[in-house]
Amino acid sequence: MKGTIKLIHEFTESEISAMYELMDEFYENMDPEIFRRDFYAKDYCLVLESDGRIVGFTTQKLMTLNVDGKEVKGIFSGDTIIHRDYWGETKLFKIFARHWFRYAEEHGELWWFLICKGYKTYRILPLFWKEFYPCRSCATPSDMKKIIDAYASALYHEEYNQTTGVIEYKSVKDCLRKGVADIDEKRIKNKDIAFFCQVNPNWENGNDLACLAKFDRSLLRRHMPELLFNGE
């Protein structure tokens, strides 16, 4: 597999169509016009290819917001998908992490603002980070809550619920197809998955949990820097 990160305007129409088709395979209620609009609203896209075809991607937008009189720079992750043939592979996240951790070290403090529609996305946080929000081990500190609220409100002003921390869509929204990220009796025993279901109870309808982590290697779990950055 080969992974590359490029500016949005560098993608061809055929590549964008292939990404839409991949999303449509795993998400219900997809709309090509909405997908294109959201795609061009981002700054970068990381694409994973195998044998010349796109098998995964994630879009990103670099944003700077004012939070309590301080500029807070963050990367917002938008549409993200990996083909089921490559579930369990970490290459997409490794390339994403290497790029943005390096960016943070070169340009200063950087946060990752991501929205989680399913447990698989949310579990990236407890798997890699020691410190992230929201989490099951502690309440979200007020300064972290302010950053989450600022980003979620800027992106989803009419639909973000500051009380729940969930983006509660008012219209029909794309959602995961059955079989993609179902939660059965076995999975719900995982404390992080159970927590995700608790704080985002209507995830099956496409609602997104607003989350935050910092691009700081010292905040990663013990063996994660070696896994992510070995061979840089």
N, C-alpha and C positions, 0 to 999 in steps of 0.2 A: 504494500500500500504506500501511496505517496500523498503527503499533505502539504498544502500551500495556503498562504494567507495573502490576499490581494485586495486592492482598493475596489470598491463597488463598481466604479465606471470601467474597470478592466475586464469585466465579465461579458461574454458574448450572449446573444439571444438564445442560442442553443443550450448553453450552460444554465442559464436562468430557467429555461423550460424543463431541463433535466432535474433541477432542484425542486421545481414545483411538483413534478410528477412523483418524486421521492416523498415529498411531504404528503401529497394526496394519497399515497399508498398506505400511510400510517395514521392519517388524521381525517376525521369526518368534517363536513361543512367547509371545505376549502374553497376559496374563490380566487381565480388567477389574477384578477385585477387588484384585489386586496393584497395578495402575496407580492405582486410587483411593486405596489405602492410602499409596502413595508420594507421590501428589499432595498429600494432606492433611497429610503429614509436613513439607512445605515451608512457607515463609513467603510467597513471592512467585511470580508467574508472569508472564513477558513473552509477549504474544501478538501475532502478526503476522496482519493481516487484509487480504483483497483482495476487493472486491465483496461484502462482507458475510459471507465465509466465512473460517474460520481456516486459514491456509496455513503456519503455523509457530509454534513456541512453545518456551520453555525455563523450567524450574522452578528456583527458588533457595531455599536455606536459609541463614540467617545464623547462624553458630556462633562461640562463644568457647570456646577450650580453654586449659588450662594446659600450657605446654611449658617445662620446666626452670625452673619457678617464675615464668614470665612469661605474662600473658594474651595470647593470640594470636587476633585476630578474623579470620574468613574467611567468604567466601561459597562455598557448595557448589552446583555446578550439577548438577541431576538430569536427568530426561528432556528431551531436546532433539531437535527435528526440523524440517526445512523441506521442503515439498513439492517434488518434482523440477522443477516448472515454474518454481521460483524459486531453483534452485541457482545459485550465483555472486552472488546478491544479498547485500549486506552490511548491509541495514537492521536485521535482527534483532540482529546483533552491535553495530552502532553504538548502538542504544538501550540495550542491555545495558551497553556500555562507558561511555557518557555517565552513566548512572545511578550505577554503582558507583565510577567514578573520582571523580565529584562527591561521593559519599557518603564516600569515603576522605579527600578534602580537607577535609570538614566535621567528620568524626568521628575522624580519626586512622588509623594504619596498618591496612591491610586487604589480605588475601591472597585469591587466587582458587584454590580447590581444585576441580579438575575431574577427571573420570574419562573416559578415552578408549577407546571400544570400536572405533573405526575411525580410519583415517588422516586423514579429513577434519576430525574434531574436533581431533586432535593438531596438525595443520598450522596451526591458528589461532595457536598459540604462536610458532613461528618466523617466521610471517608478520608478526605485530604486535610481539612483544617481542624485545628484545635479550638479555634475561636471564630464563630460565625453567628449570624442571627437571621431569623429566630431559631432557637435550639431548645431541646427538651430539658437541658440541665440548669438553665437559669432564665430569668426574665430579661428581655432586651433592654440594655441600658438606655437612658433617655437620649444621650448624644448619638447613639447608633440608630435609635428610633427616628430621630429627626432627619438623619441622612436617608434612611429608607423612605420616610414620608415625602421628603423633598423630591427624590427621583420618581417614585411611583405617582405622585401628584402631577409632576411635570409631564410625564408620559401618558397617564391615564386619569386626567383631572376629574372627569365626570363619573368614573367607575371605581376609583380606588376608595376603599373603606379604611380610614385611618384607625378605626377602633379594632377591626379584625386583622388588619394588615394584608387583606386579600383584595385582589382586583376582581370585582363582581360585575361581569359583563351584562349589559342591559339588553343586548340583541343576541341573535344566534351567533355562536362563536365556535371556531374550530376546536375540536376535542379529540383525544386519543381514541382510536378505534379499539374495539374489543380485542383482547389478545395481545395488545402492545404493552400495557403496563397495568394489568389487572392486579387487584389486591385480594388474595385468598386468605384462608384461615392460617396458613403457614407464614405468609409474609407479614400479616398484621401482628404477629408475635415479635417482630423486630421493633424495638422501641422507637427508632427514628421514623420508621414508616407509620407506626401508630400515632406518633406525634404529628406527622404531616397530615394524616387524616383528621386529627382532632382540630388543627388550626385551619385547615382548608377542607371542610366537610363536603363541599359541593364541587370537588375537583373533577368528578366525572362529567360535569356539565361544561368544563373548560375553564373554570375559575383558576386564577393564578395566585400563588403565594409570593409576596414580595420579600426577597432575601438579600443579604449583604455579607461580603467577606472582603478582607484586605489582602492586596498582593504584597505579602511580606513573608519571606521564607521562614522567619522565626516563628510564624504562627501556624506553620504546617505540622502535621503529625510526624512523629519521630523519623520514620523511614521514607517519607514522601519526597523530600528533596533529592535523595539518591535515585528514587524511581523516576522522578520527573526530569531531573537535570543531568543525570549521568551521561557523559559523552558529549556535553555541550562544547 
